[in-house]
Every structure is written in structure tokens, then in C-alpha cells.
């Protein structure tokens, strides 16, 4: 029983350690587009 609890805690720790990485990936997908003139999000 102790091994099962330990493995469950380690699994949860690994899942929660991925949460910040998923947030960075999501914000990178919403990055503004770089167009001519060096402006962000402005289409010339």
C-alpha cells in the first residue's frame, strides 16, 4: 500500500511540474505577428 501511495504522489508531482511548461507553450502560440517595420501586430 505504501508503494502505491508513493507512486501516486510522484505521478501527481510530475503532472503538476508540467503545468508551467504548458502555459508557456500556450502563450507562445498567441504571440503577436512581426511584420515589416518592426511593429508587432500591425499589418502594413
N, CA, C and O of each residue as an XYZ file, in Angstrom:
176
protein
N       0.819     -1.190      0.000
C       0.000      0.000      0.000
C       0.869      1.263      0.000
O       0.523      2.263     -0.627
N       1.988      1.204      0.703
C       2.865      2.374      0.772
C       3.460      2.686     -0.603
O       3.617      3.854     -0.956
N       3.791      1.652     -1.377
C       4.344      1.883     -2.717
C       3.311      2.527     -3.632
O       3.647      3.366     -4.468
N       2.067      2.133     -3.469
C       1.001      2.701     -4.295
C       0.822      4.189     -3.995
O       0.658      4.987     -4.918
N       0.853      4.565     -2.739
C       0.709      5.974     -2.358
C       1.909      6.775     -2.847
O       1.755      7.893     -3.339
N       3.097      6.206     -2.711
C       4.305      6.887     -3.171
C       4.271      7.099     -4.678
O       4.625      8.172     -5.165
N       3.848      6.081     -5.413
C       3.788      6.227     -6.869
C       2.724      7.235     -7.276
O       2.908      7.963     -8.251
N       1.614      7.289     -6.547
C       0.577      8.275     -6.841
C       1.089      9.694     -6.591
O       0.844     10.594     -7.395
N       1.794      9.891     -5.485
C       2.344     11.215     -5.195
C       3.382     11.636     -6.223
O       3.411     12.795     -6.638
N       4.231     10.711     -6.637
C       5.225     11.040     -7.656
C       4.567     11.365     -8.999
O       5.017     12.263     -9.712
N       3.512     10.641     -9.339
C       2.788     10.922    -10.577
C       2.168     12.311    -10.543
O       2.254     13.060    -11.516
N       1.546     12.651     -9.425
C       0.957     13.986     -9.306
C       2.019     15.078     -9.360
O       1.795     16.137     -9.948
N       3.167     14.825     -8.753
C       4.249     15.811     -8.796
C       4.738     16.023    -10.226
O       5.022     17.152    -10.624
N       4.837     14.943    -10.997
C       5.274     15.079    -12.393
C       4.237     15.822    -13.226
O       4.596     16.634    -14.078
N       2.958     15.552    -12.990
C       1.902     16.234    -13.747
C       1.908     17.730    -13.440
O       1.827     18.557    -14.349
N       2.003     18.074    -12.145
C       1.988     19.492    -11.778
C       3.267     20.213    -12.180
O       3.266     21.437    -12.308
N       4.348     19.487    -12.379
C       5.570     20.141    -12.844
C       5.472     20.509    -14.317
O       6.221     21.364    -14.788
N       4.562     19.879    -15.051
C       4.367     20.202    -16.464
C       3.454     21.403    -16.679
O       3.431     21.963    -17.776
N       2.710     21.809    -15.671
C       1.744     22.904    -15.827
C       2.407     24.205    -16.284
O       1.880     24.834    -17.202
N       3.528     24.650    -15.705
C       4.151     25.879    -16.209
C       4.625     25.749    -17.658
O       4.549     26.717    -18.414
N       5.100     24.597    -18.050
C       5.553     24.408    -19.432
C       4.385     24.506    -20.400
O       4.537     25.047    -21.494
N       3.233     23.996    -20.020
C       2.060     24.092    -20.880
C       1.593     25.533    -21.009
O       1.104     25.932    -22.066
N       1.732     26.307    -19.965
C       1.358     27.721    -20.019
C       2.264     28.509    -20.942
O       1.790     29.389    -21.660
N       3.540     28.221    -20.941
C       4.489     28.895    -21.833
C       4.183     28.541    -23.276
O       4.249     29.404    -24.152
N       3.853     27.293    -23.534
C       3.525     26.868    -24.899
C       2.275     27.564    -25.392
O       2.219     27.985    -26.547
N       1.279     27.693    -24.545
C       0.036     28.350    -24.944
C       0.267     29.832    -25.216
O      -0.302     30.372    -26.164
N       1.078     30.494    -24.420
C       1.319     31.915    -24.654
C       2.186     32.134    -25.891
O       2.070     33.170    -26.546
N       3.047     31.183    -26.218
C       3.860     31.304    -27.423
C       2.995     31.156    -28.669
O       3.297     31.749    -29.704
N       1.937     30.383    -28.584
C       1.034     30.217    -29.723
C       0.262     31.497    -29.995
O      -0.182     31.716    -31.122
N       0.092     32.341    -28.996
C      -0.648     33.590    -29.149
C       0.272     34.790    -29.338
O      -0.158     35.930    -29.159
N       1.525     34.552    -29.696
C       2.491     35.639    -29.853
C       2.075     36.547    -31.011
O       1.537     36.070    -32.011
N       2.320     37.836    -30.882
C       1.960     38.765    -31.966
C       2.825     38.530    -33.206
O       3.965     38.073    -33.122
N       2.252     38.851    -34.328
C       2.942     38.652    -35.600
C       3.887     39.826    -35.869
O       3.515     40.986    -35.696
N       5.091     39.516    -36.288
C       6.066     40.555    -36.616
C       5.947     40.841    -38.112
O       6.093     39.944    -38.942
N       5.680     42.098    -38.441
C       5.546     42.489    -39.849
C       6.634     43.499    -40.186
O       7.498     43.791    -39.359
N       6.589     44.022    -41.384
C       7.609     44.970    -41.816
C       7.592     46.219    -40.948
O       6.535     46.634    -40.474
N       8.741     46.810    -40.743
C       8.863     47.998    -39.939
C       9.134     47.710    -38.477
O       9.316     48.635    -37.686
N       9.164     46.430    -38.105
C       9.470     46.065    -36.751
C       8.332     46.262    -35.771
O       8.557     46.195    -34.563
N       7.113     46.503    -36.246
C       5.989     46.672    -35.347
C       5.334     45.338    -35.087
O       5.437     44.423    -35.903
N       4.673     45.219    -33.975
C       4.039     43.970    -33.581
C       2.529     44.060    -33.787
O       1.872     44.976    -33.292
N       1.999     43.098    -34.522
C       0.557     43.020    -34.679
C      -0.026     44.046    -35.619
O      -1.245     44.065    -35.787
N       0.758     44.895    -36.241
C       0.252     45.916    -37.142
C       0.575     45.503    -38.566
O       1.743     45.355    -38.924
N      -0.448     45.320    -39.372
C      -0.235     44.890    -40.758
C      -0.108     46.121    -41.644
O      -1.015     46.951    -41.700
N       1.001     46.232    -42.320
C       1.235     47.391    -43.187
C       1.004     47.045    -44.635
O       1.156     47.902    -45.506
